Amino acid sequence: MNILWLLLKASWQNVTIAILTGLISGGCSAQLIALINQAIAGKSVSIGLFIVLTLLSLLTTVMAQFLLIRLAQTSIYRLRLRLSHAILTTPLSQLEALGPSKLLAALTEDVQTIANTVFAIPFLCVDISIIVSCMIYLGFISIPVFLGLLVFMALSIVSVQYFLGRARKYLKLARAEDDFLFKHFRTLTDGIKELKLSYERRRSFIKQDLEASALNSKRYNVQALTLFSLATGWGNLLFFMIIGMVLFALPKLINIPSNTLAAFILTLTFLMLPFRNLLERLPLLFKANVALQKVEYMGLTLESNKEIPVARDTFVPTRQLAPQEIQLDHIVHTYRTDRDEEPFRLMIPDLTIPAGQMVFIVGGNGSGKSTLAKLLVGLYRAETGAVKYGGATITPETLSAYRENFSVVFADFHLFERVVGQESHDLDRQAQDYLEKLQIAHKVQVQDGLLSTTALSTGQRKRLALLHAYLDDRPVYLFDEWASDQDPVFRDLFYNHILFDLKQRGKTVLVISHDDRYFHLGDRIIKLDYGQIEYDKAL
């Protein structure tokens, strides 16, 4: 897809109207040139017609630009929402394979590049309409001269294409390097503490990673933009050669009236500005097409493996109030952590979690605890086997509704500033009550559904994540190493009171933990070892 096709998809009717008004504007400009030529030749010219054409040219130019500006911004708006929606409806495993750096690059840099170019497209279209209209006018003045001019211009365009083709190749290389840059920027922000503490790590990161990618990006962009500059300079030179050919060579080759020659020179001189504008905007247009191809490639990649049809993911599923039995039947899931490593495989022949139980999931690092958790809540889909809830097999059509049964606090949780819950009319009071229970009300307040701050310690942020889970009030709760950052007092409160309270309310509670001092509080314990269940026993 290119930029023009993006606009056509947004509204071909508005594009058609904009093109027509642009052609009218260009036609008016060409007619004004004709009137000026007539006046120079000493012929009678209607002042009224000149004024009407001037006003009509202004009106149609503004109208064409207005339509295209609205259309362009609508296209960007839809592109942003489409890409965001595509991310939301893409399997988590596929998003993890892409990585956050590529996703952020597409959502920020690529979309912004497209937006900047789309802003210039209205002016580009008016310039093109002026060039086309003036060329048609030159054809009316002298067909033989026009045909010779057309042949020379065609050869000129072919020669300019040589520079443009090479420049496009370097733009694609620069854009590919930007993915690595975003990855390094993420490392810079996420790992700032570690980088500050180690000179050797800082030097290695800057020299071998960040600086290398930045240098490659710079080199490719310089090569691309240099080629664009050469193309622009070569195009301007060819344009002057055309004027020189008409002015000096043609009169010696054919008998051409002086007024016709003057009309050609005046029209070509008038065309220099839109022609130069066209050449100068080509780099922006090419960069936008590269960015759009990147976005579209990601979008197509994402849409090719939709877990939920987009049209079906807009309804609000009805959540069951009471938990149901969860079954994993002959589950096999492959998790690829790195291209150079052997993929990790989780194999669960049979696992049943009765409703209302508190189950501890334990095991060493890399044993598959978090992978099992994501399978249980529907974030991963197994290659083989089935997940059942209340005896019903989960399908792509019921997956979104199934997920609504889980409140989860992941180890790498994201803390949202806005709280949501079942009883939205009394949400602030409920949230404040829970903040008191979580012993953090002295630092955070809730007003109009918004947390006053999230700039807290890791342990306190986890308590706010627990607040979100409380307000969700779903049948099944899952906590992934929640207590690992808590002080001993609150850790004891979590296991002995918070989890106990959830169980007393009839919730199914799944706890990934290494705190063996509290395992006796659960109903069952499941231990994983290298992707398989080592034991599953009642407590």
N, C-alpha and C positions, 0 to 999 in steps of 0.2 A: 504494500500500500504506500502511496505517496501523499503529500500534503493536500493536493487538489482532490484526490479521491476521498480523503478524510472529510473535506468540505462537502463534496457531493453526497456522501452518505448521511451527513447531518441534515441537509435539505437541498435537493437538486432544484427545487422550484426557486428558492431564493438565489441560488447560484446562477440559474438561467436569467432571472430578472437582473441580477447584478451585472452579468456579462452583457446583456442587452443595453442597459443604461451606460455601461462602460463604453460600448461600441458607439452609442449615440454621442457620448462625450468626446470620444476620439474623432468621430465624424464631424462634430462641430469644430474641433480644433483644426482638422484638415480643411474645412470650409473657410475658416478664418484665415488660414494661410493662403487659400485661393483668393480671397477678397484682398488681402494685403498685396499679393502678386499683381492683381488687377489694378490696384491703386498705384503701385510702382510703375506699371506699364502705361499709366495715364488714362485708364478707362474709368467710366463712371461707376461708383460704388455706393450702395445704399447704406447710409449711416444707421438707419433703423434696423436693417438686417444684421449689421455688424453688432449692434447692441443686443439684439435678440439671440444671436448665436453665442455671444459672450456669456449672457445670463444662462442660456440653456446648457452650455458647456459646464459652467459652475454648478448648476443645479444637478445635472446628471452625474457629475464627478462626485459631489457630496453624497448623493443618493446611493451610488454604487459602493462607495467606501463605507457608508453607514450600514448597508445590508451585509457587506462582507465582514465588517468588524463584529456585528452581532452574531453572524454565522460562525465566524472563527472562534469567538469566545464560547459559544455554545458547544462547538466541537471539542475544545479543550476541557470544558466542564464534563462532557460525556466521556471523554477519554480517561479522565482522572477517576470518575466513578466506575467506569467499566473495569479499569485495571484493579481498583480497590476491591470491587465485587468479585473479580476473578480470583484475587488472592484469598478472599474469605471463603470461597467455595472450592478451593484446591486442597487436595490431601496434604496433611501436615508433613508427611514424609517427603513429599515432593518439594515443598517450600523449604524444608531443612536442607535438601540437596542443593537447591539454588543458593541458599544463604541470604542473610539479611542485607549484605552489602549490595548485591545485584538488585534486590527488590527496592532498596532505598535509592539507588542510582536511577532506576527507571521512574520511580514516583517523584523524584525531585529534579535531577539534572536533565533527564530526557524530556520530561513533560515541560519543564521550563524552557528548554531549547525550542521545542515545538511551539510553545506559546509565544516566544519572542518572534519567531518566523511568521506565525499566523498573523501577528499584528502588522507585519510588513506586506502581507499578501494583497490587501485592498489597494495599496499604492502601486504594487507590482502589476496588478490587473489593469489599472488605469493607464500605466505606462505602456503596457502591451497593446491596449486598445488604440492608443494614440499612434504607436508605431504601425500597426496594421492599417489604420485609416489613412495615415499619410502615405503609406506605400500604395494603397489603392488610388489615391489622388495622383501620385506620380505616374501610375499606369494610364490614367486618363490624359495626362499631359503629353506623353510620348511612349507608345508601346514598345518600339525598338530599344529605346534608351532604358526603359523600365526592365525589359527582359535581360539586357546585358548586365544591368545593375543587380538583378535577381540572381543571375549565375555567379557573379563575383561574390555576392553576399553568402550564397550557399557554400562556396568554396571556403570562404572565411569562417563560417560556422563549423565546418568540418575540421579546420585547423585548430580552432579554439577548443573543440571537443577533446583533442589530444591532451591539452593541459587539464581539462575538467575531469577526464577519466582517471588520470593519475592522482589528482587531488582527492577524488572520492575514495580511492584505495587507502590513502593515508588518513583520511577522516575516520574510516572504519577501524583502522588500527589504533587511532587515538581514543576512540570510544571504547574499544575493548580494554585498553589500558586504564580507563577511568574506573572500571569495575575493581581493579586491583587497588587503585587509589582510595576508593571508598572503603575497601576492606582495611587498608592501613590506617585511614582516619578513624575507623571504628576501634582499631587496636589502640590508637593514640589516646582516645577518650576513655575507653574502658580500662586500659592498663596504665593510666597515668601515674598511679601510686608506685607500681612496680618499676616503671621507667625512671621515675625520679630517684629511686633508691639504688639504681645500678648504672654506673657509667658505662660498663661493657655492654649491657643490654640496650641502653640508649644509643650508643654508637653503632651497634650492630643493626638495630631497627632503622635508624635514620639512613645509614649508608647502604645497607643491603636491601632494604625493603622500600621505605618511603621515598628516599631520594632516587632510587633506581626507577621506580614507577613514574615519579614526577618528571624525571629526565626523559624517559621514553615518551610520555604524553606530550611534553614540550617539543621534542624532536619531531614527532609525527604531525603535530599541529603547525609547527613552523614550516615543514615541508608542504603540507596541504595549503596553507594560506599563502605561501610563496608562489605556488603553482597558480592559485587563484589570482594573485597579483599579476603574474605573467600573462594569464588569460585576459585580465582586464586591460592591461597595457597593450597587449597584442590586438585586442578588439578595438581599442581606441585608435591605434595606429592604422588598422585596416579601414576604419571609418574615415579617417583623414585621407587615406589613399583613394577611397571611393570619391570623396569630394574633389581631390586633385585630379582624378581620372575624368570626372564630369567637367571640371573647370578647364583643364588644359588639353587632355587627350581627345575627348569626343569632338570638339569643334574642328580638329584637324582630320578626323576620320569621316565624319558625316556633316552635312549642312544642317545646323541646328539654329533656329532663331534665337536672338539674344534674350527675348522675354521668356522663352522656354528654358533657356539655360539659367536665367536668374531665378525662375520658379524652382528649378531643381536644387540650386545652391541654397536658396532660402529655406526650402523644406528640409533638406538634409541637415542644415545648420540647426533648425528647430528640433530635429530628431536626436541631436547629440545628447541632450539632457536626459530624455527617457531611456535612450540606449545605454548611457553611462550608468544610470540608476539600475537598469536591468543587470548589467555586468557586476556592479558592486553588491547587489543583493544575492547573487548566485551562491557565494559561500554560505550565507545564512540558510538558503533554501536547501543546499546539499547537506549541511549539518543537521537540519531538521529531518530530512528524509532518512539519514542514518539513524538518528534518535528514534524516529517513528518505526523503522524496521526493527530496532532493538526492542521497543515496547511491544510491537505486534508479534515479534518472535516469542517473547515471554508470554504475551497474552494467548497466543495459539498453543504454546506449550502447556500453559495452565489449563486452557479450556479443553485440551485433548484428553484430560484425565479428571474431569469434574466428578466430584463425589456426590454432589447434590445439583440437580438441574436448577439454573438460576431462577427460572420462573417459579419454582416450587420452594425456594428458600426465602420468600418474602412473607409467608404467613407466620403467625405466632402459634407454635404448637401448644397443645394442651398438655400440661404436665400432670402425671399421676401423683396423688398426694401421699400414698403409702408406698414404701419400697417393695420391689418385687425380686424374686430370685434371679441371680445372674449366672449364666452358664457359658462356659467356653468349651466348645466341642471340636476336638482334633484341630487345634489352632497351630498354624505354622506362619511365622512372620520373620522376614529377613530385613535386617537393619544394616545399611551400608554406611559406616562411619567415615571411611576414607577410601579413595580409589586404589591405594596401594595395599590396603589391609584386607584380610579375609573377612567377608561380611558376617556380622553377628546374627545368629538364628535363634529365635525363641520358639520352643515347641511345647505346647500344652495339650496333652492327649485328652484330658478331661478335668474340668475345674468347675465346682459349683459353690456359689456364695449365697447361702440362704438370706432371706430378707431379715433385717433387724439385728444382724450380728455385728460385733466388732472384730475385725480381722487384721492381724499384724502381718505385713509382708516384709520379710527380712532377707538378707543375703549380702555378700561382699560387693565391693565396687565392681561394676561391669557385669553383674550377675543377671541383669535384665529386669530389675524392679521397676524402673521408670518406664521401660518399654511395655511391660505388662500393664502398668497403670494407664498408659495411653491407649492400649487395646481395650481395657475395661470401660473407659469413658467414651470410646468411639472416635478418638483422634487418629488412631492408626487402624487400617483395615488389613486383615490377614490375607496372605496369598491363598491359603486353604483353610477350611473349617468354617465354623459359624459361631456368632455371639448371639445368645438368646436372653431376652428380658421378660420375665413372667411367662416363659414358655414360647414366646413369639420370636422368630428369627429376625434379626435386624437386617434390613435391606437398605439400598441407597435411598429409597423413598421415605423410609422411617428413621433414617440415621439422625436427622436434625432433631426430631421429636425425642429420640432416645437420649441424646446428649443433654436435653433439658432436665433430665433426672439427676444430674450430678452437680454438686458444688465442690470445686477442687482448688486447693492451694498448692501450686507446683513449687519445686525447689527454686526454679528460676522464674518466679511469678512476676507479673506486671501489675503495678498498683494503679488503678484508675481513680481519678479525682472525684468522679461522679458516682454516687451510690445508687443502686436500683434494688427494688424489692417487690414483694407481692402486694403490700398495702401502701401504695404510693402516697395516699392522702395523709398518712401518719408516719411518713418515712423518717423525718428529722428526729422525732421523739424516740422512735425505735432505735435509730442509730446512736443517739446520745445515751440511751440506756445500755446498749451493748458496749459503748466506749467506757462507761463506768465499770462494767463487768470486766472489761479487758484492762482496766487500770491505766487508761491513757487519755481519759477525758480532760485532764489538766493541760494536755498539750494540743489536742485536736478537738475542734467543734464541727458540727454539721449544720449548714444553713442552705435552705433551698436545694437540698440533695448534693451539695458540694462540700468536700472536706476542706477545712481551712488551710491545711498544709499536709504535704507528704514528705517534707525534708526532715526525715527522722533517721534514727539508727536502723540497722538491718532488722534487729529483733522487734523494734517498734513498728516498722513497716510491715512485718509479718503479722503483727496483731491487727493492723488495718486491713490486710488481706483476709484475715479471719473474720473481720467485721463484714466484708463483702459476702463471704460464704454464709455467715449467720443470716443476713438479710435476704439472701437468695431462698433460704428455707426449702431446700430440695430433699428428695427422699434419700439420696445417697451422698455421703461426704467422703472425700479422699484427701489425705494430707501427705505430702511428699517431704519427709525430713523437716517437718514444720518446727519441731522443738529444738533443732540443732543450734539456733542462734539465741535461745532464751536463757535467762539466768535460772539458777536452780529453783528459786521460789516459783517463778511463773511456769517453768517446765513441769513442776509438780502440780500446779493449778490446771495446766492443760490436760494432763493425763487423768488426774483424779477427779476433776470437776467438769471441765468443758466437754471432754469425750464422753464421760459418764452421763452428762446432761443430754447430749445428742442421742445416746443409746436409749435413755429413758423415754425420750420423745418418739421412739420407734424407728429412728434412722438407722440405715446401714452405714457403718463407719469403717473405712479402709485406711490403714495407717502404715506408711512406709517409714521404718524407724530402725535405729541401732540401739535404742535405749532398752536394753534387756531387763532393767529393773522394773519395768512397767508391763512386760509381756503378760504377766498373770492377770491383768485387767481385761484382756481380750477373751473372746470365745474360741478363737482359732488362731493358729500361726502357720503361715506358708513360707517355706524357705526355698529360695531359688539359688541355683548354682550353674553358671555358664548356660543360661537360657533354658534350663529345665527345672522342674519341681523336684527338689531333693526330698522334702517331706511336706505333708499337709495334715496337721493333727489338731484335735480339740485340746483346749486348755482346761 
